[in-house]
Amino acid sequence: MLGDSFTSAVQVPDQETFIAVMEKELGKCAALKNKKVEGVNFGVDGYGTAQQLLTLREKV
């Protein structure tokens, strides 16, 4: 996931971030049976669209 402070979510426990919830819920999906789902958090506080695009191009 790319994003700003909402994505980085440093103010909540890791298991309660929307990325962790997404991993858990996708893990229950029948279409993904026997496949590991892993969300990777590229959220950075203060990032805007331009910084997110650079992160996408250079690191993701």
Contacts in CASP RR format, 6 or more apart in sequence:
PFRMAT RR
TARGET T0000
AUTHOR 0000-0000-0000
METHOD contacts of the structure
MODEL  1
MLGDSFTSAVQVPDQETFIAVMEKELGKCAALKNKKVEGVNFGVDGYGTA
QQLLTLREKV
1 7 0 8 1.000
1 18 0 8 1.000
1 19 0 8 1.000
1 39 0 8 1.000
1 40 0 8 1.000
1 41 0 8 1.000
1 42 0 8 1.000
1 43 0 8 1.000
2 42 0 8 1.000
2 43 0 8 1.000
2 52 0 8 1.000
2 55 0 8 1.000
2 56 0 8 1.000
2 60 0 8 1.000
3 42 0 8 1.000
3 43 0 8 1.000
3 44 0 8 1.000
3 47 0 8 1.000
3 48 0 8 1.000
3 52 0 8 1.000
4 43 0 8 1.000
4 44 0 8 1.000
4 45 0 8 1.000
4 46 0 8 1.000
4 47 0 8 1.000
4 48 0 8 1.000
4 52 0 8 1.000
5 43 0 8 1.000
5 45 0 8 1.000
5 46 0 8 1.000
7 18 0 8 1.000
7 19 0 8 1.000
7 41 0 8 1.000
7 42 0 8 1.000
7 43 0 8 1.000
8 41 0 8 1.000
8 43 0 8 1.000
8 44 0 8 1.000
8 45 0 8 1.000
9 16 0 8 1.000
9 17 0 8 1.000
9 18 0 8 1.000
9 19 0 8 1.000
9 41 0 8 1.000
10 45 0 8 1.000
14 20 0 8 1.000
17 41 0 8 1.000
19 39 0 8 1.000
19 40 0 8 1.000
19 41 0 8 1.000
22 37 0 8 1.000
22 39 0 8 1.000
23 37 0 8 1.000
23 38 0 8 1.000
23 39 0 8 1.000
26 32 0 8 1.000
26 37 0 8 1.000
27 35 0 8 1.000
27 37 0 8 1.000
40 60 0 8 1.000
42 52 0 8 1.000
42 55 0 8 1.000
42 56 0 8 1.000
42 59 0 8 1.000
42 60 0 8 1.000
44 51 0 8 1.000
44 55 0 8 1.000
47 55 0 8 1.000
END
